[in-house]
């Protein structure tokens, strides 16, 4: 069995277990228990590996809590960000899960203790509330304590049975399993799933656009980070040393914020290398002391409402003031764009997924486009194929911003044709060959008929600052070309044949009547 076949088989097993343990509960509502249990197992094995230090004579899971010295706890929290006593390890809890009549209260106590171990340490805010969505008292688990314990035991035993090797040097099995689960939950959740997870094939393209040509960046940032998939694609496709200062993100949904932090740990990003914070990016922006960022990636929510002009102070906000106008209250898309631009360094790039309407509508959005073009911040606009994202079939657009462009041209790429995606059962897919071609066009700025064109700034100004790809890249004419001369010749032959048939029919009729 090949590595890919083993991976596919593991994925089938993971999804089968996830569906089996949830019973009649909707998968979207039950996701935090499966994802939380996977995270619990991961940090337990991660911590055990750290404590044992590769010494086969040390069996941390078999030790007594009372035998752990205080100095070891202090050192471990400073390094790992948290502490787990032997009795609190996933392995030891799962072992007796089926017979433990106080499983739900034990788990609640252990989760509280693990989070509490970071109190007073630099990692406190990174660990605090990580298990808050793993509610062991939830009625989704059952109405009685025995029912809750039975469901919890199923979850723990199911995750225990997954063939995941923390020490696997060939890959990132826990992170891969977590991403697979999130992706499947998002795919089955419709619109709500698409709001917190960007499919990996699109995430890869966005990360490559933001980091293209940079040998190192100070930090990477996502102002609407969801579950962290965009940030982690940057880690996956670029060496760790390229992203020197770590991963930063803000997320408005508390449950999703927890998923993002778990996702970081599960991909072996230590607490001191990421900073994910909870809050409303537009109304309560964080990381003002950490900007600027050399790389920004984002798939903000499409056309969400925000305070906009209802808050008179926002027009003086340093993020929005330079444009002289606020994004419409009913469509915050350009507010996210201006936020990202403000956080972007002079040498960096921002790659942002946008709703296509903002590129051609009038009013405030046109004025913001004018600000972006007049100040030469727009490097490339890329139209993607339809049905690439969960929860929406629209053809979205990627906006690439830069503050260090060598000229005033704007590149437009039409990647919406069948040459740039593969049709699939539920959503379309961009394979490596598709993303590689987009990156090649982006890097070379090559003009390709019906696909890509670099446009002079003045042409955009003359076109009322329209930034729609279709306004500059002429679509290929797929209509069948008809040769009139050949068509006329064919018609003459057809008419002659019809006349001949009529004559033959008239002769037959005359013969019958005679």
C-alpha positions as semicolon CSV with decimal commas, in nm:
position;residue;x (nm);y (nm);z (nm)
1;X;0,000;0,000;0,000
2;X;0,142;0,337;-0,102
3;X;0,173;0,634;0,132
4;X;-0,124;0,805;-0,034
5;X;-0,333;0,487;-0,009
6;X;-0,249;0,461;0,361
7;X;-0,348;0,824;0,406
8;X;-0,677;0,772;0,223
9;X;-0,751;0,464;0,431
10;X;-0,679;0,657;0,752
11;X;-0,913;0,933;0,636
12;X;-1,191;0,683;0,571
13;X;-1,137;0,539;0,918
14;X;-1,139;0,884;1,080
15;X;-1,463;0,989;0,912
16;X;-1,630;0,655;0,990
17;X;-1,541;0,694;1,358
18;X;-1,657;1,058;1,360
19;X;-1,995;0,957;1,220
20;X;-2,028;0,653;1,444
21;X;-1,964;0,830;1,774
22;X;-2,197;1,125;1,708
23;X;-2,506;0,904;1,674
24;X;-2,812;1,112;1,588
25;X;-2,639;1,444;1,665
26;X;-2,567;1,669;1,366
27;X;-2,201;1,647;1,268
28;X;-2,157;2,024;1,274
29;X;-2,287;2,042;1,632
30;X;-2,076;1,745;1,740
31;X;-1,749;1,848;1,575
32;X;-1,596;2,006;1,885
33;X;-1,602;1,672;2,072
34;X;-1,419;1,477;1,801
35;X;-1,178;1,760;1,723
36;X;-1,127;1,826;2,093
37;X;-1,052;1,461;2,166
38;X;-0,801;1,450;1,880
39;X;-0,635;1,761;2,020
40;X;-0,633;1,612;2,371
41;X;-0,460;1,300;2,244
42;X;-0,208;1,507;2,047
43;X;-0,096;1,733;2,332
44;X;-0,076;1,430;2,563
45;X;0,155;1,243;2,328
46;X;0,347;1,559;2,244
47;X;0,401;1,629;2,613
48;X;0,496;1,268;2,689
49;X;0,756;1,272;2,412
50;X;0,901;1,594;2,552
51;X;0,920;1,460;2,912
52;X;1,070;1,123;2,815
53;X;1,330;1,289;2,591
54;X;1,388;0,975;2,387
55;X;1,495;0,774;2,692
56;X;1,337;0,425;2,661
57;X;1,375;0,368;3,034
58;X;1,132;0,651;3,113
59;X;0,760;0,571;3,109
60;X;0,587;0,895;3,195
61;X;0,234;0,754;3,171
62;X;0,317;0,502;3,446
63;X;0,449;0,761;3,692
64;X;0,256;0,891;3,993
65;X;0,150;1,254;3,991
66;X;0,300;1,300;4,338
67;X;0,644;1,201;4,209
68;X;0,666;1,492;3,966
69;X;0,894;1,765;4,109
70;X;0,777;2,126;4,107
71;X;1,086;2,235;3,912
72;X;0,992;1,996;3,629
73;X;0,646;2,150;3,609
74;X;0,793;2,500;3,589
75;X;1,046;2,409;3,320
76;X;0,785;2,223;3,113
77;X;0,533;2,510;3,115
78;X;0,802;2,757;3,014
79;X;0,896;2,533;2,719
80;X;0,569;2,370;2,609
81;X;0,327;2,628;2,742
82;X;0,128;2,384;2,960
83;X;0,167;2,083;3,191
84;X;-0,012;1,747;3,193
85;X;0,026;1,513;3,489
86;X;0,039;1,137;3,416
87;X;-0,314;1,079;3,546
88;X;-0,441;1,349;3,308
89;X;-0,289;1,197;2,992
90;X;-0,528;1,095;2,717
91;X;-0,380;0,745;2,720
92;X;-0,465;0,687;3,086
93;X;-0,812;0,842;3,064
94;X;-0,908;0,648;2,750
95;X;-0,787;0,320;2,901
96;X;-1,065;0,317;3,162
97;X;-1,320;0,531;2,975
98;X;-1,576;0,252;2,936
99;X;-1,592;0,179;3,310
100;X;-1,532;0,525;3,459
101;X;-1,864;0,639;3,610
102;X;-1,728;0,992;3,665
103;X;-1,571;1,027;3,319
104;X;-1,746;1,354;3,236
105;X;-1,646;1,529;3,559
106;X;-1,293;1,386;3,547
107;X;-1,244;1,520;3,194
108;X;-1,378;1,860;3,293
109;X;-1,136;1,873;3,586
110;X;-0,839;1,762;3,374
111;X;-0,912;2,018;3,102
112;X;-0,939;2,292;3,363
113;X;-0,611;2,182;3,521
114;X;-0,424;2,172;3,189
115;X;-0,543;2,522;3,101
116;X;-0,471;2,642;3,456
117;X;-0,114;2,513;3,443
118;X;-0,027;2,810;3,220
119;X;-0,162;3,074;3,460
120;X;0,104;3,335;3,528
121;X;0,324;3,217;3,240
122;X;0,377;3,379;2,897
123;X;0,160;3,108;2,741
124;X;-0,145;3,184;2,955
125;X;-0,349;3,357;2,684
126;X;-0,255;3,091;2,426
127;X;-0,383;2,808;2,648
128;X;-0,675;2,974;2,823
129;X;-1,015;2,845;2,709
130;X;-0,876;2,586;2,466
131;X;-1,116;2,320;2,594
132;X;-1,412;2,552;2,654
133;X;-1,609;2,403;2,362
134;X;-1,548;2,047;2,485
135;X;-1,844;2,072;2,722
136;X;-1,869;1,742;2,907
137;X;-2,207;1,848;3,051
138;X;-2,364;1,921;2,711
139;X;-2,704;1,767;2,636
140;X;-2,569;1,682;2,291
141;X;-2,390;1,399;2,471
142;X;-2,710;1,273;2,635
143;X;-2,967;1,371;2,894
144;X;-2,825;1,171;3,185
145;X;-2,473;1,131;3,325
146;X;-2,450;0,764;3,216
147;X;-2,555;0,866;2,863
148;X;-2,298;1,145;2,856
149;X;-2,026;0,911;2,981
150;X;-2,118;0,649;2,723
151;X;-2,093;0,900;2,437
152;X;-1,768;1,049;2,574
153;X;-1,618;0,701;2,604
154;X;-1,708;0,630;2,241
155;X;-1,535;0,949;2,133
156;X;-1,221;0,878;2,336
157;X;-1,199;0,512;2,233
158;X;-1,262;0,605;1,870
159;X;-0,981;0,861;1,868
160;X;-0,761;0,617;2,065
161;X;-0,803;0,363;1,785
162;X;-0,675;0,594;1,511
163;X;-0,340;0,481;1,373
164;X;-0,159;0,808;1,433
165;X;0,210;0,803;1,516
166;X;0,323;1,123;1,682
167;X;0,686;1,032;1,615
168;X;0,623;0,984;1,241
169;X;0,908;1,175;1,078
170;X;0,760;1,144;0,729
171;X;0,466;1,373;0,784
172;X;0,233;1,553;1,016
173;X;-0,030;1,285;1,093
174;X;-0,220;1,466;1,368
175;X;-0,230;1,795;1,181
176;X;-0,333;1,617;0,862
177;X;-0,610;1,429;1,043
178;X;-0,735;1,752;1,204
179;X;-0,738;1,935;0,868
180;X;-0,923;1,643;0,709
181;X;-1,190;1,647;0,979
182;X;-1,234;2,024;0,963
183;X;-1,258;2,009;0,585
184;X;-1,524;1,739;0,593
185;X;-1,725;1,912;0,864
186;X;-1,711;2,234;0,661
187;X;-1,813;2,056;0,340
188;X;-2,116;1,908;0,513
189;X;-2,214;2,226;0,696
190;X;-2,295;2,438;0,391
191;X;-2,250;2,814;0,419
192;X;-2,159;2,811;0,788
193;X;-1,870;2,575;0,717
194;X;-1,732;2,786;0,438
195;X;-1,713;3,084;0,669
196;X;-1,438;2,933;0,883
197;X;-1,243;2,707;0,649
198;X;-1,069;2,779;0,319
199;X;-1,014;2,461;0,111
200;X;-0,651;2,355;0,107
201;X;-0,613;2,378;-0,270
202;X;-0,715;2,746;-0,265
203;X;-0,521;2,815;0,057
204;X;-0,207;2,693;-0,113
205;X;-0,249;2,941;-0,398
206;X;-0,317;3,232;-0,161
207;X;-0,014;3,151;0,055
208;X;0,213;3,123;-0,249
209;X;0,092;3,458;-0,382
210;X;0,158;3,633;-0,050
211;X;0,505;3,485;-0,004
212;X;0,618;3,475;-0,366
213;X;0,975;3,586;-0,421
214;X;1,044;3,656;-0,052
215;X;1,339;3,472;0,099
216;X;1,217;3,557;0,448
217;X;0,929;3,742;0,606
218;X;0,908;3,885;0,955
219;X;0,558;3,753;1,031
220;X;0,246;3,630;0,853
221;X;-0,100;3,758;0,945
222;X;-0,463;3,672;0,875
223;X;-0,715;3,931;1,001
224;X;-1,008;3,687;0,969
225;X;-0,825;3,362;1,033
226;X;-1,111;3,115;1,083
227;X;-0,961;2,779;1,175
228;X;-0,612;2,892;1,071
229;X;-0,600;2,697;0,744
230;X;-0,452;2,984;0,541
231;X;-0,175;3,051;0,791
232;X;-0,085;2,685;0,811
233;X;-0,067;2,649;0,434
234;X;0,213;2,903;0,449
235;X;0,391;2,683;0,704
236;X;0,333;2,373;0,495
237;X;0,470;2,509;0,169
238;X;0,758;2,719;0,296
239;X;1,054;2,641;0,519
240;X;1,013;2,746;0,880
241;X;1,304;2,989;0,863
242;X;1,127;3,196;0,596
243;X;0,857;3,298;0,846
244;X;1,080;3,428;1,123
245;X;0,843;3,588;1,372
246;X;0,556;3,340;1,361
247;X;0,185;3,333;1,282
248;X;-0,070;3,597;1,379
249;X;-0,447;3,593;1,340
250;X;-0,771;3,736;1,474
251;X;-1,109;3,559;1,469
252;X;-1,451;3,688;1,574
253;X;-1,617;3,348;1,640
254;X;-1,503;3,203;1,974
255;X;-1,545;2,837;1,877
256;X;-1,351;2,891;1,555
257;X;-1,087;3,088;1,745
258;X;-1,033;2,779;1,962
259;X;-1,013;2,558;1,653
260;X;-0,742;2,785;1,512
261;X;-0,531;2,765;1,828
262;X;-0,570;2,387;1,841
263;X;-0,477;2,373;1,474
264;X;-0,152;2,555;1,546
265;X;-0,053;2,312;1,820
266;X;-0,150;2,012;1,607
267;X;0,082;2,135;1,332
268;X;0,370;2,161;1,580
269;X;0,364;2,539;1,601
270;X;0,470;2,609;1,959
271;X;0,284;2,866;2,168
272;X;0,566;3,121;2,133
273;X;0,546;3,103;1,752
274;X;0,180;3,192;1,711
275;X;-0,053;3,459;1,842
276;X;-0,420;3,396;1,765
277;X;-0,660;3,639;1,933
278;X;-1,036;3,663;1,966
279;X;-1,225;3,975;1,863
280;X;-1,390;4,184;1,592
281;X;-1,112;4,280;1,352
282;X;-1,290;4,583;1,205
283;X;-1,419;4,733;1,531
284;X;-1,155;4,610;1,777
285;X;-0,832;4,546;1,582
286;X;-0,549;4,368;1,762
287;X;-0,174;4,354;1,682
288;X;-0,136;4,728;1,627
289;X;0,198;4,702;1,808
290;X;0,304;4,401;1,599
291;X;0,249;4,546;1,252
292;X;0,368;4,577;0,984
293;X;0,356;4,225;0,843
294;X;0,556;4,109;0,540
295;X;0,286;3,859;0,440
296;X;-0,092;3,879;0,482
297;X;-0,340;3,612;0,374
298;X;-0,714;3,635;0,420
299;X;-1,052;3,500;0,317
300;X;-1,281;3,741;0,506
301;X;-1,659;3,688;0,516
302;X;-1,832;3,810;0,201
303;X;-2,050;4,120;0,222
304;X;-2,111;4,113;0,597
305;X;-2,265;4,409;0,774
306;X;-2,055;4,637;0,994
307;X;-2,095;4,970;1,176
308;X;-1,949;5,176;0,895
309;X;-2,091;5,528;0,886
310;X;-2,302;5,460;1,196
311;X;-1,978;5,507;1,392
312;X;-1,851;5,860;1,314
313;X;-1,510;5,782;1,463
314;X;-1,429;5,519;1,200
315;X;-1,370;5,774;0,924
316;X;-1,078;5,900;1,134
317;X;-0,943;5,550;1,193
318;X;-0,591;5,534;1,048
319;X;-0,690;5,222;0,852
320;X;-0,977;5,388;0,666
321;X;-0,900;5,761;0,674
322;X;-0,654;5,762;0,379
323;X;-0,928;5,640;0,141
324;X;-1,155;5,925;0,254
325;X;-1,460;5,701;0,261
326;X;-1,588;5,397;0,451
327;X;-1,701;5,069;0,299
328;X;-2,084;5,046;0,284
329;X;-2,255;4,938;0,607
330;X;-2,410;4,639;0,430
331;X;-2,087;4,530;0,261
332;X;-1,770;4,533;0,473
333;X;-1,550;4,371;0,206
334;X;-1,337;4,677;0,137
335;X;-1,308;4,749;0,510
336;X;-1,114;4,420;0,540
337;X;-0,904;4,514;0,236
338;X;-0,811;4,855;0,382
339;X;-0,740;4,693;0,719
340;X;-0,499;4,448;0,555
341;X;-0,333;4,724;0,355
342;X;-0,272;4,924;0,673
343;X;-0,105;4,624;0,838
344;X;0,112;4,544;0,532
345;X;0,482;4,629;0,534
346;X;0,656;4,821;0,257
347;X;0,818;4,505;0,121
348;X;0,534;4,260;0,164
349;X;0,224;4,133;-0,013
350;X;-0,135;4,071;0,086
351;X;-0,348;3,811;-0,095
352;X;-0,719;3,850;-0,013
353;X;-1,020;3,654;-0,135
354;X;-1,294;3,900;-0,234
355;X;-1,653;3,899;-0,350
356;X;-1,645;3,999;-0,721
357;X;-1,908;4,274;-0,688
358;X;-1,668;4,509;-0,508
359;X;-1,456;4,539;-0,822
360;X;-1,719;4,709;-1,038
361;X;-1,986;4,864;-0,815
362;X;-2,007;5,243;-0,781
363;X;-2,038;5,469;-0,477
364;X;-1,800;5,425;-0,185
365;X;-1,650;5,108;-0,330
366;X;-1,552;5,292;-0,648
367;X;-1,384;5,564;-0,440
368;X;-1,187;5,301;-0,247
369;X;-1,076;5,142;-0,576
370;X;-0,966;5,488;-0,690
371;X;-0,757;5,526;-0,373
372;X;-0,594;5,185;-0,430
373;X;-0,515;5,254;-0,796
374;X;-0,403;5,616;-0,757
375;X;-0,159;5,504;-0,486
376;X;-0,042;5,205;-0,693
377;X;-0,125;4,937;-0,435
378;X;-0,294;4,684;-0,665
379;X;-0,052;4,433;-0,815
380;X;-0,283;4,160;-0,948
381;X;-0,651;4,070;-0,968
382;X;-0,728;3,701;-1,026
383;X;-1,071;3,563;-1,115
384;X;-1,112;3,203;-0,995
385;X;-1,341;2,927;-1,115
386;X;-1,690;2,885;-0,966
387;X;-1,775;2,641;-0,687
388;X;-1,428;2,619;-0,531
389;X;-1,541;2,707;-0,178
390;X;-1,774;2,541;0,069
391;X;-2,115;2,702;0,099
392;X;-2,103;2,916;-0,216
393;X;-2,088;2,848;-0,589
394;X;-1,983;3,198;-0,693
395;X;-1,660;3,271;-0,878
396;X;-1,456;3,466;-0,625
397;X;-1,161;3,693;-0,695
398;X;-0,818;3,718;-0,532
399;X;-0,683;4,069;-0,482
400;X;-0,304;4,096;-0,445
401;X;-0,178;4,416;-0,284
402;X;0,181;4,543;-0,266
403;X;0,346;4,868;-0,165
404;X;0,671;4,823;-0,358
405;X;0,560;4,772;-0,718
406;X;0,828;4,844;-0,982
407;X;0,573;5,004;-1,219
408;X;0,214;5,129;-1,227
409;X;0,065;4,845;-1,429
410;X;-0,203;4,615;-1,287
411;X;-0,211;4,249;-1,385
412;X;-0,542;4,073;-1,453
413;X;-0,562;3,693;-1,467
414;X;-0,870;3,499;-1,572
415;X;-0,830;3,163;-1,397
416;X;-1,198;3,078;-1,420
417;X;-1,177;2,857;-1,729
418;X;-1,162;2,479;-1,736
419;X;-0,784;2,493;-1,783
420;X;-0,758;2,606;-1,420
421;X;-0,972;2,354;-1,231
422;X;-1,098;1,998;-1,227
423;X;-1,467;1,924;-1,185
424;X;-1,550;1,719;-0,879
425;X;-1,862;1,576;-0,718
426;X;-1,945;1,856;-0,474
427;X;-1,694;2,132;-0,542
428;X;-1,442;2,206;-0,814
429;X;-1,074;2,153;-0,738
430;X;-0,756;2,338;-0,826
431;X;-0,479;2,082;-0,861
432;X;-0,108;2,161;-0,838
433;X;-0,083;2,205;-1,214
434;X;-0,354;2,469;-1,199
435;X;-0,206;2,668;-0,911
436;X;0,143;2,635;-1,061
437;X;0,022;2,799;-1,384
438;X;-0,142;3,086;-1,193
439;X;0,181;3,142;-0,999
440;X;0,384;3,129;-1,322
441;X;0,165;3,396;-1,481
442;X;0,181;3,603;-1,162
443;X;0,559;3,580;-1,147
444;X;0,633;3,650;-1,513
445;X;0,357;3,909;-1,567
446;X;0,325;3,754;-1,912
447;X;0,040;3,858;-2,137
448;X;-0,154;3,555;-2,262
449;X;-0,451;3,604;-2,493
450;X;-0,782;3,538;-2,317
451;X;-0,602;3,456;-1,990
452;X;-0,375;3,732;-1,860
453;X;-0,297;4,094;-1,934
454;X;-0,100;4,372;-1,767
455;X;-0,292;4,697;-1,796
456;X;-0,167;5,056;-1,779
457;X;-0,294;5,260;-1,486
458;X;-0,447;5,522;-1,717
459;X;-0,665;5,262;-1,888
460;X;-0,813;5,169;-1,551
461;X;-0,871;5,533;-1,465
462;X;-1,044;5,587;-1,799
463;X;-1,261;5,285;-1,721
464;X;-1,394;5,447;-1,399
465;X;-1,158;5,239;-1,184
466;X;-1,330;4,913;-1,278
467;X;-1,111;4,627;-1,154
468;X;-1,314;4,334;-1,286
469;X;-1,098;4,086;-1,472
470;X;-1,361;4,054;-1,746
471;X;-1,320;4,426;-1,825
472;X;-0,962;4,370;-1,942
473;X;-0,917;4,003;-2,035
474;X;-1,122;3,924;-2,344
475;X;-1,286;3,581;-2,311
476;X;-1,215;3,328;-2,579
477;X;-1,486;3,313;-2,848
478;X;-1,602;2,952;-2,837
479;X;-1,874;2,997;-3,094
480;X;-1,845;2,772;-3,400
481;X;-1,707;2,953;-3,704
482;X;-1,931;2,912;-4,010
483;X;-1,793;2,933;-4,365
484;X;-2,071;3,103;-4,563
485;X;-1,943;2,975;-4,898
486;X;-1,943;2,616;-4,776
487;X;-2,284;2,666;-4,615
488;X;-2,430;2,800;-4,945
489;X;-2,284;2,508;-5,139
490;X;-2,434;2,263;-4,890
491;X;-2,770;2,439;-4,919
492;X;-2,764;2,407;-5,303
493;X;-2,699;2,035;-5,273
494;X;-2,975;2,000;-5,014
495;X;-3,228;2,197;-5,225
496;X;-3,143;1,992;-5,534
497;X;-3,191;1,672;-5,341
498;X;-3,528;1,797;-5,204
499;X;-3,644;1,887;-5,556
500;X;-3,539;1,545;-5,679
501;X;-3,731;1,374;-5,398
502;X;-4,040;1,584;-5,473
503;X;-4,025;1,485;-5,840
504;X;-3,995;1,118;-5,748
505;X;-4,290;1,146;-5,507
506;X;-4,503;1,324;-5,771
507;X;-4,425;1,046;-6,019
508;X;-4,528;0,778;-5,769
509;X;-4,853;0,962;-5,687
510;X;-4,934;1,005;-6,059
511;X;-4,875;0,636;-6,121
512;X;-5,107;0,540;-5,833
513;X;-5,385;0,773;-5,951
514;X;-5,361;0,634;-6,306
